[in-house]
Amino acid sequence: MDYISTRGKVEKCGFIDAFLMGLANDGGLVIPSEIPVISEQKLKEWESLSYQDLMLEIFSYFTNDEIPYEDLRKLIYDSYSTFRDENVTPLKPINDSLYVLELFHGPTFAFKDVALQFMGNLYSYVATKRNEIINILGATSGDTGAAAIQGVRGKEGIRICILHPHQKVSKVQELQMTTVQDENVLNLSVKGNFDDCQQFIKELFADVDFKHKYHLRAINSINFVRILAQTVYYFYAYFQISKTKPVGKVNFSVPTGNFGNIFSGYLAKQMGLPVGKLILATNENNILERFVKEGVYMPGEFHSTYSPSMDIQIASNFERYLYYLTGKNSEKVASLMNQFRSEGKIEIAGEELLKVQADFESKGVQGKDCLQVIEKYYKQYSYLFDPHTACGVSAYEACSGDDEVCVVFATAHPAKFNESIELVHIEQTFPLEIQGLFDKTQYQTVVDNEKQQLVKQLETFFA
């Protein structure tokens, strides 16, 4: 298995080099040269596997044996030993057609833990094996930062800097990042929004000299290993249903901001998993919904919402999908991304738009609808959703048929977003790990939305 760039200007490389590269050196995103297709027989064999062994099977198609089997197995089992549920991502039935896949049983109570606990261990493994310095740089709309920090805090040979938008994440999200005192952790609170933070990251990784000088590595979903790790729970959710009742295809409704989590589903479908509809749930920042419905990809006015982790206008992983949409035409992808950079818009039509609409359905959920879903399901089923998951449930109601089975991803524990839960007059009990955050000292540096100031902080920290 070779790895290439969506823009076609990077030499093929192996799994570990692709992992370390993060953003491709030509500004594109790293992808496998081919997507392996899993046979129906193999899928049947995988049905009874534990989460960890299923991940081991899937990753074996992508690692090129660069990591010895026993080493990979230990990395995976160590990564999920920190989760509060032995099934890692347990599946909960809500009614005959709706299941919820709980992705929040990791250390920071959010789905990002599923990939980032593994990636943190993998970075540590590679740093030791290659005797390399690992400086991780990432941006977060709330959950990635805490999960990434928990994945690498205190680990020898690794430093991590996370950018988050100042006062635009929930209080719990902020505390999970900024109450970590380890010397290898730097939190920068940027006076801007997530797209500003993300743009800084992309520019710094695109500066190849700067990237190599400071040994920068990516933890965001621009790193393909994070996409691959998230693919595992699509397979796992499907198998939990297929073991209990006859099922053909299963729909997935995914709260989406950066297009990474749902692109993992697209990858699973291309690998042969019987996925029905991939339902893309957004909030008022609905650039992706407009793309699916109208073929227009263009940032609009930024909105602060009840679901802040999806308050994203420019989706990092969108370029990966463009590569497949254009028939793996890297020159066209590069042209479209250059057009987006200069004009701020990409438009598609005709057969390409029809293909998008065959690949995805989408719904942008307004704030009042999000809150109504939280209240409705709590009263009817005694199940409490966080606002991101509530957007996924609203999209399920709009897009999944009555006779279709749908899995909604519960991407975070509701305690992380109590500001929204309080609006529907529900009093929840905080887990002890979250309650304890409010008594801790915070460590963060507030910086202006200005690249030169940011670079100065990084040069000092990574020196």
Summary of the structure (lengths in Angstrom):
residues: 463
radius of gyration: 20.5
end to end distance: 34.8
largest distance: 58.2
contacts: 1650
relative contact order: 0.14
helix: 48%
strand: 16%
